[in-house]
């Protein structure tokens, strides 16, 4: 089982200096700094230290698009004038949304945003 030893910020800076400016290999940086090769790799490839941002589109994609949401909101205004009382299923029927593809809960959640 591995030991948990905190690597100081000075040692991290030293590792980055050796790797990036001296152009040393991971193995030689690890032996010079006295830490493992995987720790050297982790320090050099940490995204937050390189000021790089991962994509913000992580996670499950939306079922309905922004355009469909705008259409639903326009349809709600029209249905208020026509019917007064209506359900989410009425909105889906008027917007030609397939109930097998989009659930009524998805529509109701998009209306409450």
C-alpha positions as CSV (number, residue, x, y, z in Angstrom):
1,X,0.0,0.0,0.0
2,X,1.3,3.4,-0.9
3,X,2.1,6.1,1.6
4,X,0.4,9.4,1.4
5,X,3.1,12.1,1.3
6,X,2.2,15.6,0.5
7,X,4.3,17.2,-2.2
8,X,5.2,20.8,-1.3
9,X,4.4,23.6,-3.7
10,X,8.2,24.3,-3.9
11,X,8.8,20.8,-5.1
12,X,6.0,21.0,-7.6
13,X,7.4,24.3,-9.0
14,X,10.9,22.6,-9.2
15,X,9.4,19.6,-11.1
16,X,7.6,21.9,-13.6
17,X,10.9,23.9,-14.0
18,X,12.9,20.8,-14.7
19,X,10.3,19.3,-17.1
20,X,9.3,22.4,-19.1
21,X,12.4,24.6,-19.1
22,X,15.2,22.0,-18.8
23,X,13.3,19.6,-21.1
24,X,14.1,16.6,-18.9
25,X,12.3,13.3,-19.1
26,X,9.8,12.2,-16.5
27,X,12.2,9.6,-15.2
28,X,15.1,12.0,-14.8
29,X,12.9,14.6,-13.2
30,X,11.5,12.0,-10.8
31,X,15.0,10.9,-9.7
32,X,16.2,14.5,-9.3
33,X,13.1,15.5,-7.3
34,X,12.9,12.3,-5.3
35,X,9.3,11.5,-6.2
36,X,7.6,8.9,-8.4
37,X,7.3,9.2,-12.2
38,X,3.5,9.2,-11.9
39,X,3.6,12.1,-9.5
40,X,5.8,14.0,-11.9
41,X,3.3,13.3,-14.7
42,X,0.4,14.3,-12.6
43,X,2.1,17.6,-11.6
44,X,3.0,18.5,-15.2
45,X,-0.4,17.6,-16.7
46,X,-2.7,19.2,-14.1
47,X,-5.2,21.3,-16.1
48,X,-5.8,23.8,-13.4
49,X,-2.1,24.7,-13.2
50,X,-1.8,25.1,-17.0
51,X,-4.7,27.6,-17.0
52,X,-6.7,25.3,-19.4
53,X,-10.4,24.8,-19.0
54,X,-12.1,21.6,-19.9
55,X,-15.2,21.8,-22.0
56,X,-18.3,23.0,-20.2
57,X,-20.5,20.6,-22.2
58,X,-19.8,17.7,-19.8
59,X,-22.7,15.5,-18.8
60,X,-25.8,14.3,-20.4
61,X,-27.0,16.3,-23.4
62,X,-30.3,18.2,-23.2
63,X,-33.3,16.4,-24.7
64,X,-34.9,19.6,-26.1
65,X,-33.0,22.4,-27.7
66,X,-33.1,26.1,-26.9
67,X,-35.1,26.7,-30.0
68,X,-37.7,24.1,-28.9
69,X,-37.9,25.8,-25.5
70,X,-38.6,29.2,-27.1
71,X,-41.3,27.6,-29.2
72,X,-42.9,26.0,-26.1
73,X,-42.9,29.4,-24.4
74,X,-44.6,31.0,-27.4
75,X,-47.1,28.2,-27.5
76,X,-47.9,28.7,-23.8
77,X,-48.8,32.4,-24.5
78,X,-51.1,31.4,-27.3
79,X,-52.8,28.6,-25.4
80,X,-53.4,31.0,-22.4
81,X,-55.5,33.1,-24.7
82,X,-57.3,30.2,-26.4
83,X,-57.9,27.6,-23.7
84,X,-57.2,29.3,-20.4
85,X,-56.6,25.9,-18.7
86,X,-54.3,23.5,-20.5
87,X,-51.8,20.7,-19.6
88,X,-48.3,19.9,-20.6
89,X,-49.6,17.2,-22.9
90,X,-51.6,19.8,-24.7
91,X,-48.4,21.9,-25.2
92,X,-46.6,18.8,-26.5
93,X,-49.5,18.0,-28.9
94,X,-49.5,21.6,-30.3
95,X,-45.7,21.7,-30.6
96,X,-45.5,18.3,-32.4
97,X,-43.2,16.8,-29.7
98,X,-43.3,13.0,-29.6
99,X,-44.3,11.9,-26.1
100,X,-42.0,8.8,-26.5
101,X,-39.0,11.0,-27.1
102,X,-39.7,13.8,-24.6
103,X,-41.4,13.3,-21.3
104,X,-43.9,15.7,-19.8
105,X,-41.6,16.2,-16.9
106,X,-38.9,17.5,-19.2
107,X,-41.3,20.1,-20.6
108,X,-42.6,21.1,-17.2
109,X,-39.0,21.5,-15.9
110,X,-38.1,23.6,-18.9
111,X,-41.1,25.9,-18.2
112,X,-40.0,26.5,-14.5
113,X,-36.4,27.5,-15.4
